Amino acid sequence: MTYTQTQDSSIGRARHHDDEDALRLLESDGTRVAEPTLDPWVSDLSPHELRALHRDMVLTRRLDAEGVALQRQGQLALWAPCRGQEATQVGTAHALAPGDFVFPSYREHGVLLGRGAQPADYVLAWRGEEHSAYDHTTINAAPPQIIIGAQSLHATGWAMGAQRDGSTDVAVAYYGDGATSQGDVNEAMVFASSFRAPVVFVCSNNQWAISEPVTVQSEFPLAGRAPGFGIPSLRIDGNDALACVAAMRWALDRARRGEGPSFIEAVTYRMGPHTTSDDPTRYREPGEVEAWAERDPIARLEAYLRAEGMLDDGGLAEVARAADALAAEVRAACIGATTRAPETIFDHVYAEPHAGLAQQKADYAQYLAGFEVSR
Amino acid sequence: MTALTLGAAINAGLSEALESDDKVLLMGEDIGKLGGVFRVTDGLQKRFGAQRVVDTPLAEAGIVGTAVGLALRGYRPVVEIQFDGFVYPAFDQIVCQVAKLHYRSNGRIRMPLVIRIPWAGGVGAAEHHSESPEAYFVHTAGLRVVAASNPQDAYVMLQQAVASDDPVIFFEPKRLYHSKGEVDLDADLSDAPPMHLARIAREGTDATIVTYGAQVRTALDAALAAEDEGISLEVVDLRSLSPLDLNTIAASVRKTGRVVVTHEAAREAGLGAELVASITEQCFEYLEAPPMRVTGHDIPYPPSKLEKHHVPDLDRILHAVDRVLDRGAGAVTAAATPAGVRIDGGVR
């Protein structure tokens, strides 16, 4: 097993909600540190790739801010903010190949960005126009999952299919720390392990499942569970983009070489509420949020890139302009959305004709037509 | 034509499906070397290999959830839930994922998944082995729900279910697994009646019995017994529980003017309630008597020594037939009424 955390369970229990023992390549101030497990996986990252990583994290944060703003302005019914988790999402997504397939939760805006989602893809579901706006075949991403952890099984099944096809495609399941308590996630690990399925489980341990701290989900580090299923794991600093790229490359490489599933616990922090309906001031202390703000993933990578001479004020301004442009496109897609005709609610329930539903659709169309006549 | 048990007919249907499409694969607990606890998949792993007939970990949500992923990858999984009462751990995956992915994705994602469930009671089984959960699935949009009542239908409908691009809950009446019938193994599937159509299992003129699954046989026995008393009963075998073939049902009820619906699932909000409501809406002016339901009671499935009091039998069906025919109604008192037969609008 690659899981290298302390075997002293008392230490693990006391500190597992923190990131101090998580593997990292960048300190909070951007200082590059050596880490033998992760180092080899990022040694070839070019300045261009590093800047792209930074750019996508900035874009994700701007997109997220726009989502919150659109909700506050009444344009979206709900939004699930991802501020603080940009490195985990963007870093892991950057490591993927086009043929890989992700199974995201509802918070994975940065992952979708990495898969090439279009502006409308981010907002139409939250606006209530579509359940899943994007074409899963275009961006190789399943519809965002609301039922906690259900997608871990879909990813495992998809991986079993890829394995049968003899391809090197890998499935990735994204979920939070709360999901690790779900039966589906545990059953997914059983199936993945038993069939050596090429799947990567990315657990974004953002410390909170709505109001429940991660200590309610587990007394022991989440990464410590996977080896019990026969799945190697890494516990990494989820606010360190380089560590996220490295861990994901490690896991993808294992999967492509037929070594089966891997588990990554990315220790990060959800800076905002669970959703725009949530009030985190009821359950967490301001000091905790401030402490995590000092470990900000974007500031960290930015400091590193500046120190290395790979990013300057001009570059930053350019990234900021790109972020504003994306936000404007997302806003336009949101506000410009048109609601479909009422009878479309009956469409696509079945792939083939269903007599009962066809009758209901016809009855309802007739009912609606009555209003047209009376006008 | 070949005489086959219902179990063997399903095995033959699975074999055909595996043979004709290499994207079809079977998944379930004990379905490989053992051939399933009812031996329905007997010999299939030996013939098609462990990659096509997959022995899975013992986890129902895992079986169905991974099948969802396989379907997303282009496969057509046929999963076996070992017993009806074991489907509940997979309930979320079935009703939230399998049923809804086509809708959620605006029709982009197909879920050509078959979930086979050995189903219902009458075999003296242990707790959780005799349940009738069909109403849960019929109530869920996005699922097709079918129930075979004889080997020929089992053979054909199984293949039709596999070929469907919609997810199908395929109920197999376990007390008929060993009952034999003629099966045309060479039948052209394109000529077979589609699985969404009901079947007139027996023609009659005095009253219609609407039923499905193992109760078809009980209803046919009742019709045979009624014939001795000069009563002609028509028996409609639904085959498809969702969608319901209301055209066939309504045509029969309009002909006879009287209807008894029977199933062994519990009564409250069961399929019988839906059938009676739809029949009343569509055939009200043809009805000579209020439709009646003969069902299991609103209880958990009882211990096997008492199950004969739960599963509607020939006598309970005939009692309801008497009621809809107004025969001997005065002689039937509330105290003498077998439980489960509703005789007035009051207390059940």
Interface residues (C-beta under 8 A of the other chain):
Chain A: F101 F103 E130 H131 S132 D135 H136 T137 A142 P143 I147 A150 S152 L153 H154 A155 T156 G157 W158 A159 M160 G161 A162 R164 D165 A171 G183 D184 E187 A188 V190 F191 S194 D347 H348 V349 Y350 A351 E352 H354 A355 G356 L357
Chain B: Q51 T56 P57 A59 A61 G62 V64 G65 T66 A67 V68 G69 L70 A71 L72 R73 G74 Y75 P89 D92 Q93 C96 Q97 K100 L101 H102 Y103 R104 S105 N106 G107 R108 I109 R110 A141 G142 R144 S164 D165 D166 H196 S242 P243 L244 D245 L246
